[in-house]
Amino acid sequence: MEKNLARVGEVVVFIDDDLFDFNAAKGMSLRYRWKLFNLTWRHQGWLKKMGAQLWVSTPYLAQKYADWQPILLEPKAPARQAKPVKTLFYHGSASHYDEIEWLYPVVAEVLERAPWLAFEIIGNQKVRKLFANLPRVHVLHSMKWSAYQALLRRPGRTVGLAPLLDSPFNRARSHTKFFDITQAGAVGIYAPGAIYERIVRHGDNGLLVPMEKDAWVDAIMQLAGDEDYRTQLLQAARNSL
């Protein structure tokens, strides 16, 4: 930047915390204080040398650094989105990691095609790392049963996913995810086969979709985008409980 300063229109540094007073972080962890020192505090002289404009988020910071002639940019509410975000979710345990990996390309394409959809999943650090590069993904920590039941009672979920790969272990599964998805006020997309066909009637109280990526993407897009159809399926699912 020093070599190309003439080509730089303006240098701006924006702070939302008191990053330029090392004493302000007194009492915080040594690691955090070292981070502030290394990344911000020690660069004040260089920033002023570069003629950097200081932007701050609070009147307190504007007054404290008045000699820098800062510009105050107070927080404002973000613009409301034209289309509310809907939540797609999968609540599988660690024993379902194969299904989680199978879902990844499905979720990746859906989130790319539908910016009004978010994805919620329960998982550990391995799951968090798998989905880290996708937008609008919320990875929840595993929780006790009572906490999970409270989670399901909170509104906001739209489409629940219940994929199931064929394996000896999975053949002994039950169809309890139908109850979880319905309790969450969502409509489910389920893997076909003996497990979910015990309770799911395709196109009546849920969707039974072959375990093929494109088929699941299309089913999610159709279901998430058709509120009347979801209402119809949800009512039938509740009648099945």
Contacts in CASP RR format, 6 or more apart in sequence:
PFRMAT RR
TARGET T0000
AUTHOR 0000-0000-0000
METHOD contacts of the structure
MODEL  1
MEKNLARVGEVVVFIDDDLFDFNAAKGMSLRYRWKLFNLTWRHQGWLKKM
GAQLWVSTPYLAQKYADWQPILLEPKAPARQAKPVKTLFYHGSASHYDEI
EWLYPVVAEVLERAPWLAFEIIGNQKVRKLFANLPRVHVLHSMKWSAYQA
LLRRPGRTVGLAPLLDSPFNRARSHTKFFDITQAGAVGIYAPGAIYERIV
RHGDNGLLVPMEKDAWVDAIMQLAGDEDYRTQLLQAARNSL
1 8 0 8 1.000
1 11 0 8 1.000
1 50 0 8 1.000
2 50 0 8 1.000
5 50 0 8 1.000
10 53 0 8 1.000
11 47 0 8 1.000
11 50 0 8 1.000
11 51 0 8 1.000
11 52 0 8 1.000
11 53 0 8 1.000
12 52 0 8 1.000
12 53 0 8 1.000
12 54 0 8 1.000
12 55 0 8 1.000
13 47 0 8 1.000
13 52 0 8 1.000
13 53 0 8 1.000
13 54 0 8 1.000
13 55 0 8 1.000
14 55 0 8 1.000
14 56 0 8 1.000
14 57 0 8 1.000
14 73 0 8 1.000
15 40 0 8 1.000
15 54 0 8 1.000
15 55 0 8 1.000
15 56 0 8 1.000
15 57 0 8 1.000
15 61 0 8 1.000
16 56 0 8 1.000
16 57 0 8 1.000
18 24 0 8 1.000
18 25 0 8 1.000
18 61 0 8 1.000
18 64 0 8 1.000
19 36 0 8 1.000
19 40 0 8 1.000
19 41 0 8 1.000
20 40 0 8 1.000
20 41 0 8 1.000
20 44 0 8 1.000
20 65 0 8 1.000
21 41 0 8 1.000
21 64 0 8 1.000
22 33 0 8 1.000
22 36 0 8 1.000
22 37 0 8 1.000
22 41 0 8 1.000
25 32 0 8 1.000
25 33 0 8 1.000
25 36 0 8 1.000
48 68 0 8 1.000
53 71 0 8 1.000
54 65 0 8 1.000
54 68 0 8 1.000
54 69 0 8 1.000
54 70 0 8 1.000
54 71 0 8 1.000
55 70 0 8 1.000
55 71 0 8 1.000
55 72 0 8 1.000
55 73 0 8 1.000
56 62 0 8 1.000
56 65 0 8 1.000
56 70 0 8 1.000
56 71 0 8 1.000
56 72 0 8 1.000
56 73 0 8 1.000
57 72 0 8 1.000
57 73 0 8 1.000
57 74 0 8 1.000
57 75 0 8 1.000
58 72 0 8 1.000
58 74 0 8 1.000
59 72 0 8 1.000
59 74 0 8 1.000
61 70 0 8 1.000
62 70 0 8 1.000
62 72 0 8 1.000
81 116 0 8 1.000
83 116 0 8 1.000
84 116 0 8 1.000
85 116 0 8 1.000
85 117 0 8 1.000
85 118 0 8 1.000
85 136 0 8 1.000
86 116 0 8 1.000
86 117 0 8 1.000
86 118 0 8 1.000
86 156 0 8 1.000
86 158 0 8 1.000
86 159 0 8 1.000
86 224 0 8 1.000
87 117 0 8 1.000
87 118 0 8 1.000
87 119 0 8 1.000
87 120 0 8 1.000
87 156 0 8 1.000
87 157 0 8 1.000
87 158 0 8 1.000
87 159 0 8 1.000
88 107 0 8 1.000
88 110 0 8 1.000
88 117 0 8 1.000
88 118 0 8 1.000
88 119 0 8 1.000
88 120 0 8 1.000
88 158 0 8 1.000
88 159 0 8 1.000
88 160 0 8 1.000
88 161 0 8 1.000
88 220 0 8 1.000
88 224 0 8 1.000
89 119 0 8 1.000
89 120 0 8 1.000
89 121 0 8 1.000
89 157 0 8 1.000
89 159 0 8 1.000
89 160 0 8 1.000
89 161 0 8 1.000
89 184 0 8 1.000
89 186 0 8 1.000
90 99 0 8 1.000
90 100 0 8 1.000
90 103 0 8 1.000
90 119 0 8 1.000
90 120 0 8 1.000
90 121 0 8 1.000
90 122 0 8 1.000
90 160 0 8 1.000
90 161 0 8 1.000
90 162 0 8 1.000
90 163 0 8 1.000
91 120 0 8 1.000
91 121 0 8 1.000
91 122 0 8 1.000
91 148 0 8 1.000
91 177 0 8 1.000
91 180 0 8 1.000
92 99 0 8 1.000
92 100 0 8 1.000
92 121 0 8 1.000
92 122 0 8 1.000
92 123 0 8 1.000
92 177 0 8 1.000
93 122 0 8 1.000
93 142 0 8 1.000
94 123 0 8 1.000
94 124 0 8 1.000
94 142 0 8 1.000
95 169 0 8 1.000
97 126 0 8 1.000
97 127 0 8 1.000
98 165 0 8 1.000
98 167 0 8 1.000
99 163 0 8 1.000
99 164 0 8 1.000
99 165 0 8 1.000
100 121 0 8 1.000
100 123 0 8 1.000
100 127 0 8 1.000
100 130 0 8 1.000
101 130 0 8 1.000
102 163 0 8 1.000
102 165 0 8 1.000
102 211 0 8 1.000
103 161 0 8 1.000
103 163 0 8 1.000
104 130 0 8 1.000
104 131 0 8 1.000
105 213 0 8 1.000
106 213 0 8 1.000
106 216 0 8 1.000
106 217 0 8 1.000
106 220 0 8 1.000
107 119 0 8 1.000
107 131 0 8 1.000
107 134 0 8 1.000
107 137 0 8 1.000
108 134 0 8 1.000
109 213 0 8 1.000
109 217 0 8 1.000
110 117 0 8 1.000
110 119 0 8 1.000
110 217 0 8 1.000
110 220 0 8 1.000
110 221 0 8 1.000
111 117 0 8 1.000
111 118 0 8 1.000
111 119 0 8 1.000
111 134 0 8 1.000
111 135 0 8 1.000
111 136 0 8 1.000
111 137 0 8 1.000
113 217 0 8 1.000
113 221 0 8 1.000
114 221 0 8 1.000
114 224 0 8 1.000
115 136 0 8 1.000
117 136 0 8 1.000
117 220 0 8 1.000
117 224 0 8 1.000
118 136 0 8 1.000
118 137 0 8 1.000
118 138 0 8 1.000
119 131 0 8 1.000
119 134 0 8 1.000
119 136 0 8 1.000
119 137 0 8 1.000
119 138 0 8 1.000
120 137 0 8 1.000
120 138 0 8 1.000
120 140 0 8 1.000
120 157 0 8 1.000
121 127 0 8 1.000
121 131 0 8 1.000
121 137 0 8 1.000
121 138 0 8 1.000
121 139 0 8 1.000
121 140 0 8 1.000
122 139 0 8 1.000
122 140 0 8 1.000
122 141 0 8 1.000
122 142 0 8 1.000
122 143 0 8 1.000
123 139 0 8 1.000
123 140 0 8 1.000
123 141 0 8 1.000
123 142 0 8 1.000
124 141 0 8 1.000
124 142 0 8 1.000
127 139 0 8 1.000
128 139 0 8 1.000
131 137 0 8 1.000
131 139 0 8 1.000
140 151 0 8 1.000
143 151 0 8 1.000
149 183 0 8 1.000
152 180 0 8 1.000
152 183 0 8 1.000
152 184 0 8 1.000
153 183 0 8 1.000
155 185 0 8 1.000
156 185 0 8 1.000
157 184 0 8 1.000
157 185 0 8 1.000
157 186 0 8 1.000
158 186 0 8 1.000
158 187 0 8 1.000
158 224 0 8 1.000
158 230 0 8 1.000
159 186 0 8 1.000
159 187 0 8 1.000
159 188 0 8 1.000
159 189 0 8 1.000
159 220 0 8 1.000
159 223 0 8 1.000
159 224 0 8 1.000
159 230 0 8 1.000
160 181 0 8 1.000
160 184 0 8 1.000
160 186 0 8 1.000
160 187 0 8 1.000
160 188 0 8 1.000
160 189 0 8 1.000
161 188 0 8 1.000
161 189 0 8 1.000
161 216 0 8 1.000
161 220 0 8 1.000
162 177 0 8 1.000
162 178 0 8 1.000
162 181 0 8 1.000
162 188 0 8 1.000
162 189 0 8 1.000
162 190 0 8 1.000
162 191 0 8 1.000
162 196 0 8 1.000
163 191 0 8 1.000
163 211 0 8 1.000
163 216 0 8 1.000
164 170 0 8 1.000
164 173 0 8 1.000
164 190 0 8 1.000
164 191 0 8 1.000
164 195 0 8 1.000
164 196 0 8 1.000
164 211 0 8 1.000
165 191 0 8 1.000
165 211 0 8 1.000
170 195 0 8 1.000
171 194 0 8 1.000
171 195 0 8 1.000
173 195 0 8 1.000
174 195 0 8 1.000
175 195 0 8 1.000
175 196 0 8 1.000
175 198 0 8 1.000
175 199 0 8 1.000
175 200 0 8 1.000
177 190 0 8 1.000
178 188 0 8 1.000
178 190 0 8 1.000
178 196 0 8 1.000
178 199 0 8 1.000
178 200 0 8 1.000
178 237 0 8 1.000
178 240 0 8 1.000
179 241 0 8 1.000
181 187 0 8 1.000
181 188 0 8 1.000
181 237 0 8 1.000
182 188 0 8 1.000
182 234 0 8 1.000
182 237 0 8 1.000
182 238 0 8 1.000
182 240 0 8 1.000
182 241 0 8 1.000
185 234 0 8 1.000
186 234 0 8 1.000
187 206 0 8 1.000
187 207 0 8 1.000
187 223 0 8 1.000
187 230 0 8 1.000
187 233 0 8 1.000
187 234 0 8 1.000
187 237 0 8 1.000
188 206 0 8 1.000
188 207 0 8 1.000
188 223 0 8 1.000
188 233 0 8 1.000
188 237 0 8 1.000
189 206 0 8 1.000
189 207 0 8 1.000
189 209 0 8 1.000
189 216 0 8 1.000
189 219 0 8 1.000
189 220 0 8 1.000
189 223 0 8 1.000
190 196 0 8 1.000
190 200 0 8 1.000
190 206 0 8 1.000
190 207 0 8 1.000
190 208 0 8 1.000
190 209 0 8 1.000
191 208 0 8 1.000
191 209 0 8 1.000
191 211 0 8 1.000
192 208 0 8 1.000
192 209 0 8 1.000
192 210 0 8 1.000
192 211 0 8 1.000
193 208 0 8 1.000
196 208 0 8 1.000
197 208 0 8 1.000
199 205 0 8 1.000
199 240 0 8 1.000
200 206 0 8 1.000
200 207 0 8 1.000
200 208 0 8 1.000
201 236 0 8 1.000
202 208 0 8 1.000
203 233 0 8 1.000
204 233 0 8 1.000
204 236 0 8 1.000
205 233 0 8 1.000
205 236 0 8 1.000
205 237 0 8 1.000
205 239 0 8 1.000
205 240 0 8 1.000
206 233 0 8 1.000
206 236 0 8 1.000
206 237 0 8 1.000
207 219 0 8 1.000
207 223 0 8 1.000
207 233 0 8 1.000
209 215 0 8 1.000
209 216 0 8 1.000
209 219 0 8 1.000
222 229 0 8 1.000
223 229 0 8 1.000
223 230 0 8 1.000
223 233 0 8 1.000
224 230 0 8 1.000
END
